Amino acid sequence: MTPTIVPREAEAHMDWIGLTEAFKAGHRLARAEIADLFLYRAKDTLLDRAAWIDGLGSAVKVATVTPGNPARGLPMVNGVVNLFDDVTGLLEALVDFHLVTKWKTAGDSLLAARLLARPDARNFLIVGAGTVGRSMIEAYSAAFPDARFTVWNRSAEGAGRMAAEVAGLAVAHDLEAAVGAADVIVTCTMSSQPLIKGDWLRPGQHLDLIGAYRPDMREVDDAAMARARVYVDSRATTVHHIGEIMAPLASGALTEDAIQGDYYDIAAGAWERRSEGDITICKNGGGAHLDLMTSRFALDRWRAAQG
Protein backbone atom coordinates (compact mmCIF):
# COMPACT_ATOMS: atom_id res chain seq x y z
CA MET A 1 0.00 0.00 0.00
CA THR A 2 1.37 3.39 -1.00
CA PRO A 3 0.54 5.85 1.76
CA THR A 4 -1.66 8.81 0.93
CA ILE A 5 -0.11 12.19 1.56
CA VAL A 6 -2.69 14.44 3.18
CA PRO A 7 -1.49 18.06 2.82
CA ARG A 8 -2.49 21.21 4.66
CA GLU A 9 -4.79 22.02 1.73
CA ALA A 10 -7.08 19.22 2.91
CA GLU A 11 -8.63 21.61 5.43
CA ALA A 12 -10.60 23.19 2.57
CA HIS A 13 -12.72 20.02 2.69
CA MET A 14 -13.08 19.85 6.49
CA ASP A 15 -15.57 21.52 8.82
CA TRP A 16 -15.55 22.08 12.56
CA ILE A 17 -18.97 20.66 13.39
CA GLY A 18 -18.22 17.54 11.35
CA LEU A 19 -14.99 17.04 13.28
CA THR A 20 -16.71 17.29 16.66
CA GLU A 21 -19.24 14.72 15.51
CA ALA A 22 -16.33 12.49 14.44
CA PHE A 23 -14.92 12.88 17.96
CA LYS A 24 -18.23 11.79 19.45
CA ALA A 25 -18.32 8.76 17.14
CA GLY A 26 -14.72 7.87 17.94
CA HIS A 27 -15.49 7.87 21.66
CA ARG A 28 -18.32 5.40 21.10
CA LEU A 29 -15.79 2.86 19.82
CA ALA A 30 -13.58 0.73 22.05
CA ARG A 31 -11.54 2.83 24.47
CA ALA A 32 -8.28 3.89 22.89
CA GLU A 33 -5.01 2.37 23.93
CA ILE A 34 -2.61 5.28 24.27
CA ALA A 35 1.01 5.77 25.20
CA ASP A 36 2.98 8.97 25.49
CA LEU A 37 6.70 9.56 25.61
CA PHE A 38 7.93 13.00 26.71
CA LEU A 39 11.55 14.07 26.77
CA TYR A 40 12.59 17.49 28.08
CA ARG A 41 15.59 19.73 27.57
CA ALA A 42 15.08 22.92 29.54
CA LYS A 43 11.99 24.47 27.87
CA ASP A 44 12.20 22.25 24.79
CA THR A 45 10.01 19.15 24.53
CA LEU A 46 10.12 16.05 22.34
CA LEU A 47 6.82 14.21 22.39
CA ASP A 48 5.83 10.92 20.85
CA ARG A 49 2.14 10.11 21.14
CA ALA A 50 0.63 6.84 19.94
CA ALA A 51 -2.96 5.57 19.89
CA TRP A 52 -4.78 2.47 18.73
CA ILE A 53 -8.57 2.32 18.43
CA ASP A 54 -10.13 -0.95 17.35
CA GLY A 55 -12.26 -0.12 14.32
CA LEU A 56 -10.44 3.10 13.45
CA GLY A 57 -6.76 2.25 13.12
CA SER A 58 -3.63 3.47 14.84
CA ALA A 59 -1.53 6.60 14.70
CA VAL A 60 1.82 7.83 15.90
CA LYS A 61 2.43 11.58 16.19
CA VAL A 62 5.99 12.73 16.72
CA ALA A 63 6.69 16.37 17.44
CA THR A 64 9.20 18.81 18.87
CA VAL A 65 8.12 21.91 20.80
CA THR A 66 10.87 24.54 20.76
CA PRO A 67 9.73 27.82 22.35
CA GLY A 68 12.82 29.64 21.06
CA ASN A 69 11.98 29.02 17.42
CA PRO A 70 9.70 32.04 16.79
CA ALA A 71 12.67 34.31 17.51
CA ARG A 72 14.54 32.36 14.83
CA GLY A 73 11.70 32.83 12.36
CA LEU A 74 10.76 29.15 12.63
CA PRO A 75 7.58 27.35 13.79
CA MET A 76 7.54 26.46 17.49
CA VAL A 77 6.04 23.02 16.86
CA ASN A 78 7.17 20.59 14.14
CA GLY A 79 6.39 16.95 13.45
CA VAL A 80 4.47 14.35 11.46
CA VAL A 81 1.45 12.06 11.97
CA ASN A 82 1.66 8.48 10.75
CA LEU A 83 -1.76 6.84 10.21
CA PHE A 84 -1.93 3.04 9.98
CA ASP A 85 -4.66 0.81 8.56
CA ASP A 86 -6.85 -0.81 11.21
CA VAL A 87 -6.85 -4.30 9.64
CA THR A 88 -3.46 -4.69 7.95
CA GLY A 89 -1.32 -2.36 10.04
CA LEU A 90 0.17 -0.90 6.87
CA LEU A 91 1.07 2.78 6.75
CA GLU A 92 -2.06 4.30 5.21
CA ALA A 93 -1.28 8.01 5.25
CA LEU A 94 1.20 10.68 6.22
CA VAL A 95 -0.91 13.58 7.44
CA ASP A 96 0.35 17.14 7.62
CA PHE A 97 1.30 17.72 11.24
CA HIS A 98 0.13 21.33 11.41
CA LEU A 99 -3.20 20.40 9.83
CA VAL A 100 -3.83 17.74 12.47
CA THR A 101 -2.62 19.87 15.36
CA LYS A 102 -4.75 22.87 14.42
CA TRP A 103 -7.96 20.93 13.92
CA LYS A 104 -7.46 18.49 16.80
CA THR A 105 -6.66 21.22 19.32
CA ALA A 106 -9.43 23.63 18.39
CA GLY A 107 -11.97 20.89 17.65
CA ASP A 108 -11.29 19.31 21.03
CA SER A 109 -12.23 22.49 22.90
CA LEU A 110 -15.08 23.27 20.52
CA LEU A 111 -16.70 19.96 21.42
CA ALA A 112 -16.51 20.87 25.12
CA ALA A 113 -18.04 24.29 24.45
CA ARG A 114 -20.84 22.80 22.36
CA LEU A 115 -21.72 20.56 25.29
CA LEU A 116 -21.10 22.86 28.26
CA ALA A 117 -21.31 26.54 27.26
CA ARG A 118 -24.66 28.27 27.53
CA PRO A 119 -26.45 28.27 24.16
CA ASP A 120 -26.85 32.04 24.42
CA ALA A 121 -23.10 32.62 24.88
CA ARG A 122 -22.00 35.65 22.85
CA ASN A 123 -18.87 37.14 24.39
CA PHE A 124 -15.76 35.03 23.87
CA LEU A 125 -12.39 35.91 25.42
CA ILE A 126 -9.22 34.53 23.85
CA VAL A 127 -6.32 34.59 26.34
CA GLY A 128 -3.15 34.38 24.27
CA ALA A 129 -2.64 35.84 20.80
CA GLY A 130 -0.88 32.89 19.19
CA THR A 131 -1.79 30.39 16.52
CA VAL A 132 -4.17 28.41 18.74
CA GLY A 133 -6.14 31.53 19.65
CA ARG A 134 -6.68 32.29 15.97
CA SER A 135 -7.88 28.72 15.38
CA MET A 136 -10.32 28.97 18.27
CA ILE A 137 -12.00 31.97 16.67
CA GLU A 138 -12.61 29.87 13.54
CA ALA A 139 -13.87 26.93 15.57
CA TYR A 140 -16.16 28.81 17.95
CA SER A 141 -17.66 30.80 15.05
CA ALA A 142 -18.87 27.54 13.50
CA ALA A 143 -21.03 26.71 16.53
CA PHE A 144 -21.78 30.20 17.84
CA PRO A 145 -22.48 32.34 14.75
CA ASP A 146 -23.31 35.45 16.82
CA ALA A 147 -20.07 35.26 18.81
CA ARG A 148 -18.08 38.43 19.52
CA PHE A 149 -14.38 37.99 20.25
CA THR A 150 -11.90 39.81 22.45
CA VAL A 151 -8.22 38.94 22.86
CA TRP A 152 -5.91 39.56 25.81
CA ASN A 153 -2.20 38.90 25.56
CA ARG A 154 0.77 39.52 27.86
CA SER A 155 2.20 41.64 25.07
CA ALA A 156 -0.18 44.35 23.92
CA GLU A 157 1.70 44.41 20.63
CA GLY A 158 0.87 40.75 20.04
CA ALA A 159 -2.80 41.34 20.73
CA GLY A 160 -2.74 44.33 18.38
CA ARG A 161 -1.24 42.27 15.57
CA MET A 162 -3.92 39.62 16.00
CA ALA A 163 -6.67 42.24 16.01
CA ALA A 164 -5.27 43.70 12.80
CA GLU A 165 -5.58 40.26 11.17
CA VAL A 166 -9.05 39.29 12.45
CA ALA A 167 -11.98 41.50 11.50
CA GLY A 168 -14.04 42.65 14.46
CA LEU A 169 -11.61 41.35 17.10
CA ALA A 170 -11.38 43.66 20.12
CA VAL A 171 -8.33 44.00 22.36
CA ALA A 172 -8.61 43.82 26.16
CA HIS A 173 -6.04 45.59 28.30
CA ASP A 174 -7.41 44.58 31.71
CA LEU A 175 -7.58 40.78 32.04
CA GLU A 176 -9.76 40.76 35.16
CA ALA A 177 -12.36 43.00 33.53
CA ALA A 178 -12.27 40.98 30.31
CA VAL A 179 -12.80 37.73 32.20
CA GLY A 180 -15.77 39.24 34.03
CA ALA A 181 -17.40 40.30 30.77
CA ALA A 182 -16.94 36.97 28.95
CA ASP A 183 -19.39 34.12 28.56
CA VAL A 184 -16.70 31.74 27.28
CA ILE A 185 -12.99 32.00 28.09
CA VAL A 186 -10.29 30.04 26.30
CA THR A 187 -6.69 30.05 27.53
CA CYS A 188 -3.98 29.40 24.94
CA THR A 189 -0.74 30.41 26.65
CA MET A 190 2.56 28.86 27.71
CA SER A 191 2.13 30.04 31.29
CA SER A 192 3.60 28.21 34.26
CA GLN A 193 1.68 30.41 36.73
CA PRO A 194 -2.10 30.86 36.87
CA LEU A 195 -3.39 33.81 34.87
CA ILE A 196 -7.12 33.44 35.60
CA LYS A 197 -8.28 33.85 39.19
CA GLY A 198 -11.30 32.02 40.49
CA ASP A 199 -12.45 35.16 42.28
CA TRP A 200 -12.90 36.84 38.88
CA LEU A 201 -15.39 34.26 37.61
CA ARG A 202 -19.16 34.69 37.60
CA PRO A 203 -22.02 32.16 37.34
CA GLY A 204 -22.78 30.78 33.90
CA GLN A 205 -19.29 30.99 32.42
CA HIS A 206 -17.47 28.23 30.57
CA LEU A 207 -13.67 27.93 30.36
CA ASP A 208 -11.66 25.90 27.85
CA LEU A 209 -8.10 25.46 29.11
CA ILE A 210 -5.69 24.56 26.31
CA GLY A 211 -2.19 25.88 26.93
CA ALA A 212 -0.77 23.81 29.80
CA TYR A 213 0.67 20.50 28.64
CA ARG A 214 3.50 19.89 31.12
CA PRO A 215 3.52 19.13 34.86
CA ASP A 216 4.95 22.60 35.55
CA MET A 217 2.30 24.53 33.60
CA ARG A 218 -1.14 25.88 34.50
CA GLU A 219 -3.41 28.79 33.50
CA VAL A 220 -6.07 29.00 36.24
CA ASP A 221 -5.72 28.96 40.02
CA ASP A 222 -7.04 26.59 42.67
CA ALA A 223 -9.99 28.87 43.41
CA ALA A 224 -11.21 28.53 39.82
CA MET A 225 -10.97 24.75 40.00
CA ALA A 226 -12.78 24.67 43.32
CA ARG A 227 -15.66 26.85 42.05
CA ALA A 228 -16.24 24.99 38.78
CA ARG A 229 -17.60 21.71 37.57
CA VAL A 230 -14.44 20.29 36.04
CA TYR A 231 -14.18 18.06 32.98
CA VAL A 232 -11.21 16.72 31.04
CA ASP A 233 -11.07 15.56 27.46
CA SER A 234 -9.19 12.43 28.58
CA ARG A 235 -8.41 11.29 32.10
CA ALA A 236 -5.51 9.26 30.76
CA THR A 237 -3.67 12.27 29.34
CA THR A 238 -4.47 14.95 31.93
CA VAL A 239 -5.05 13.85 35.51
CA HIS A 240 -1.54 12.74 36.41
CA HIS A 241 0.32 14.47 33.58
CA ILE A 242 -0.57 18.18 33.47
CA GLY A 243 -0.08 20.78 36.18
CA GLU A 244 -3.54 22.23 35.55
CA ILE A 245 -5.02 19.14 37.20
CA MET A 246 -2.05 17.86 39.20
CA ALA A 247 -1.58 21.05 41.24
CA PRO A 248 -5.16 21.38 42.54
CA LEU A 249 -5.23 17.65 43.24
CA ALA A 250 -2.08 18.04 45.33
CA SER A 251 -3.47 21.06 47.20
CA GLY A 252 -6.88 19.50 47.82
CA ALA A 253 -8.74 22.13 45.80
CA LEU A 254 -9.87 19.32 43.47
CA THR A 255 -10.34 15.57 43.91
CA GLU A 256 -10.35 12.95 41.18
CA ASP A 257 -13.92 12.02 42.13
CA ALA A 258 -14.98 15.63 41.49
CA ILE A 259 -13.88 15.43 37.84
CA GLN A 260 -17.22 15.09 36.10
CA GLY A 261 -16.06 13.03 33.14
CA ASP A 262 -14.04 12.75 29.99
CA TYR A 263 -15.28 12.30 26.44
CA TYR A 264 -15.93 8.60 26.97
CA ASP A 265 -18.69 9.68 29.37
CA ILE A 266 -20.62 11.72 26.77
CA ALA A 267 -22.90 8.81 25.91
CA ALA A 268 -23.82 8.39 29.59
CA GLY A 269 -25.09 11.97 29.73
CA ALA A 270 -22.36 13.35 31.98
CA TRP A 271 -21.54 16.21 29.59
CA GLU A 272 -24.35 18.68 30.09
CA ARG A 273 -24.88 22.01 31.79
CA ARG A 274 -27.03 21.31 34.81
CA SER A 275 -28.03 24.90 35.48
CA GLU A 276 -27.64 28.34 33.93
CA GLY A 277 -25.43 29.36 36.85
CA ASP A 278 -22.88 26.56 36.54
CA ILE A 279 -19.26 27.54 36.04
CA THR A 280 -17.76 24.81 33.86
CA ILE A 281 -14.14 24.09 33.04
CA CYS A 282 -12.78 21.64 30.49
CA LYS A 283 -9.08 20.87 30.45
CA ASN A 284 -7.90 20.11 26.92
CA GLY A 285 -4.99 17.69 27.19
CA GLY A 286 -4.99 16.54 23.60
CA GLY A 287 -3.83 12.97 23.26
CA ALA A 288 -2.92 10.71 20.39
CA HIS A 289 -6.41 9.21 20.22
CA LEU A 290 -7.70 12.65 19.15
CA ASP A 291 -4.86 12.93 16.64
CA LEU A 292 -5.96 9.56 15.29
CA MET A 293 -9.61 10.64 15.01
CA THR A 294 -8.61 13.92 13.36
CA SER A 295 -6.24 12.21 10.94
CA ARG A 296 -8.91 9.71 9.92
CA PHE A 297 -11.41 12.55 9.43
CA ALA A 298 -8.90 14.49 7.30
CA LEU A 299 -8.02 11.43 5.22
CA ASP A 300 -11.67 10.55 4.59
CA ARG A 301 -12.48 14.12 3.52
CA TRP A 302 -9.34 14.36 1.35
CA ARG A 303 -10.10 11.07 -0.43
CA ALA A 304 -13.72 12.08 -1.02
CA ALA A 305 -12.56 15.34 -2.56
CA GLN A 306 -10.18 13.54 -4.93
CA GLY A 307 -13.05 11.57 -6.41
C-alpha positions, 0 to 999 in steps of 0.5 A: 500500500502506498501511503496517501499524503494528506497536505495542509490544503485538505482543510478546505474540505473539512468543517468544525462541526463535522470534526466534533461529531467524528470525535463523538463517534470515535469515543463510542468505539472501544476505548483507545489504547494510548502511550505517550513519551515526553523528553525534556531539555530545559523548555524544549520538549520532544513528544511521541504520542501513539494511539490504537482504536479498534475499528479506526486504526492506529496513529503515531504523532511525533513532534518537537516543541521549541519555544525559542523558534519564533525568535529564529523565524521558525515554527515552534512546533514541528512533526508528522502524523503516521496513520496506519490501517486498522486491519493490515497495520500498513502505513495508510497516510502521512498527514500534515502535522500542522493540519492535524494539530490545528484541527485536533486542538481547536476541535477538542475544545469546541466539542466541550463548548458545544456541550457545556457553554450556555447556548446564548453565549455571545462574548468570547475571550481569547487569552493568548494571541498565538496560533491556537487563539486564531484557530479557536476563533474559527472553531467557535464561530462555526457553533456560535455564529453570533459570537463576539471575540476579544483577545488579551495577551501579555504583550499588547503588541501581540494582541494588536497584531492579531486584532489587525488580522481578524476583522471585528476582534477587540483588544482587552487591556485589563484581564480581570475585567475581560474575564468578568465580561466573557461568557466563554474564556479560552486560555492558549498560553505557555504560562507556568503560573495561573493567569485566571483567578477564580475570584474573577469568575461569575455564574454561567461561564465556561472555560476551555483550558488549552495551553498547559501541557507539562507538569509545571504549567497551568493557567487558572488557580485553585480557586477557579478549579474549586468553584467549577464543575471540572471536565477533562477531554481524557483522564488518561492524558491529563489527571496525572500528567498536566499541572492544571489538574495535578496542582489542585489535586495536590493542594486539595482544591480538586479531587479525582472524584470531582472530575465530572467526566471525559469524552468517553462519558458523553454517551452516559449523559455526563456532559451537560450544563445542569443549570444556567449558573454553573461555572464549567471548566474543560481541560484540553490535554490533547492525546494521540487518540484525538490525533488519530480521530482527526487524521482519519477525518482528514483522510476521509475528507481528502479522499472524497474530494479527490473523487 
